[in-house]
Amino acid sequence: MKTKDTEADILKAAEQEFMLRGFDGAKTASIARAAGVTHAMLHYYFRSKELLFDRILTDKMRLMGQSVLTAFGNPGLPPLDRLKDGISRHFDFLMANPDLPRFIINEVFSRPERYELMRGEISRIVDRLMQSMQHELDKLAGRGEIESVDVRHLLLDIVCLNVFPFIAYPLIEPVFGSIASDRSHFFEMRKAENIEVIMRRIKKQEL
C-alpha cells in the first residue's frame, strides 16, 4: 500500500543522487537502495527517472516561490521591509539547497530541453512578483522616497547577488581564505551584504 513516508524517502534519496550525479549520471537502482526500497517499488511510485526528476525540480521551484512570494507579499510589512525579507528568504532557500543553482545550470547546458520546464515554473513566480513590486515601488518613487527602478533589473540584481556565492564557493574559499573558511558565517555575511547593496541601489540620492 502506498505510504507518504516511503514516497518522501524516495524523493530524498533521488534529490541527493541527482544533485551529486546530474540527471544522466543518476541511477534509479542507487536511488532505490538509498531509499531502502526495491527497484520495482520505486517504479510503482514513479514510473520513470524522468518523472522522478521532474517532480523534484517542480517541488524545489514551488518551495522557492512560496517562500519568496510570502515574504514579498506580506501585507503586514512596509514595501521596503518586504523587499529585505524577500532577499533574505531567497538567500535562506539557497542556503538550505546550496547545490541547486549549480545543478540547474549544469542541467540547462547539458539538456536544453529542460529549460522549458524550469522556465514555466520560474515565470509563474517572477510574473506575480514583478506586477505587485513594480506598483509598490512606483508609488514610493512618486513620493520621492526611493529612486525610480525597473523591477525586472532589480530582480536580476537580487538573483545574481544571491546565487553567485553558491555557484562560485569552491573557487572563493581557496582564493579569499579566512573570509570564507567558515562556510556558514561566510554565507550569513553575504546575505547581509546583498541586502545592503540592494537597498543602496534604490535609495534616493542626496543632491
NORPE-V824893 format. One record per pair of residues at least 6 apart in sequence whose ideal C-beta (glycine too) atoms are under 7 Angstrom apart, sorted by the first residue. I is the first residue (numbers start at 0). J is the second residue. Records with the same first field share a line. If there is no record, write none. Layout:
# NORPE-V824893
I: J + J
This chain:
# NORPE-V824893
5: 36
6: 44
8: 34 + 35
9: 30 + 34 + 36 + 41 + 44 + 45
10: 54 + 55
12: 30 + 33 + 34
13: 30 + 51 + 55
14: 55
15: 33
16: 25 + 29 + 30 + 33
17: 25 + 52 + 55
18: 98 + 102
21: 105 + 106 + 109
22: 52 + 106 + 110
23: 109
25: 48
27: 38 + 41 + 48
28: 38
30: 41
31: 37 + 38 + 41
45: 51 + 54
53: 116
56: 116 + 117
57: 120
59: 96 + 99
60: 120 + 121
63: 92
64: 123 + 124
66: 88 + 92
67: 85 + 88 + 89 + 124
68: 124 + 127 + 128
70: 81 + 84 + 85 + 88
71: 81 + 85 + 128 + 132
72: 131
73: 81 + 84
76: 84
78: 135 + 136 + 139
83: 194 + 198
86: 157 + 161 + 193 + 194 + 197
87: 190 + 194
89: 157 + 161
90: 161 + 190 + 193
93: 99 + 100 + 161 + 162 + 165
94: 186
97: 165
100: 162 + 165 + 166
101: 166
103: 117
106: 113
107: 113 + 114 + 117
125: 154
128: 154
129: 150 + 151 + 154
132: 150
133: 150
136: 145 + 148 + 150
139: 145
140: 146 + 147 + 148
143: 203
144: 203
145: 201 + 202 + 203
146: 201 + 202 + 203 + 204
148: 201
156: 197 + 200
157: 197
160: 193 + 196
161: 193
164: 171 + 186 + 189
171: 179
172: 179 + 180
178: 185
179: 185
